[in-house]
Amino acid sequence: MAVERTLSIIKPDATRRNLTGKIIAKFEEAGLKVVASRRLRLSQADAEAFYGVHKERPFFKDLVSFMISGPVVVQVLEGEGAIQKNRDVMGATNPANAAAGTIRKEFAESIEANSVHGSDAPETAANEIKFFFRDLDIVG
């Protein structure tokens, strides 16, 4: 399996509850390496741009409001099959459907406040990483 990079966001519900370290530990235990990381607060314009693919969906405004409600931690994870591995560690979007031991099963408050975001494909990962990081920021 090829070494990949993927974007991970630790969402406001998790940073508010000081779960950043516990969540990062789960990624690292799964063999993923954090090669870039920043804690920031998204502006409304940034959140709208990042989640623009969902602009026509009924949940878009609530998603943007949630994502600007507090700080997030954006990070680049690297490892063999990183995109799928990240998604496996996160668990299903709906925490009620997430497997035991996954981040969303253990830490999510709801389907919206589900603690983490992860890229879903190589092209998405590349675009999402570029949204937050310059090549110089990523150190493997």
CORWOZI-V965491 format. One record per run of one state. SS is the DSSP state (H for helix, E for strand, C for the rest). FROM is the first residue (numbers start at 0). LEN is the number of residues. If there is no record, write none. Layout:
# CORWOZI-V965491
ss=SS from=FROM len=LEN
ss=SS from=FROM len=LEN
This chain:
# CORWOZI-V965491
ss=C from=0 len=2
ss=E from=2 len=8
ss=C from=10 len=1
ss=H from=11 len=5
ss=C from=16 len=3
ss=H from=19 len=10
ss=C from=29 len=3
ss=E from=32 len=8
ss=C from=40 len=3
ss=H from=43 len=7
ss=C from=50 len=1
ss=H from=51 len=3
ss=C from=54 len=5
ss=H from=59 len=8
ss=C from=67 len=4
ss=E from=71 len=9
ss=C from=80 len=1
ss=H from=81 len=9
ss=C from=90 len=4
ss=H from=94 len=3
ss=C from=97 len=5
ss=H from=102 len=5
ss=C from=107 len=8
ss=E from=115 len=3
ss=C from=118 len=3
ss=H from=121 len=11
ss=C from=132 len=2
ss=H from=134 len=3
ss=C from=137 len=3
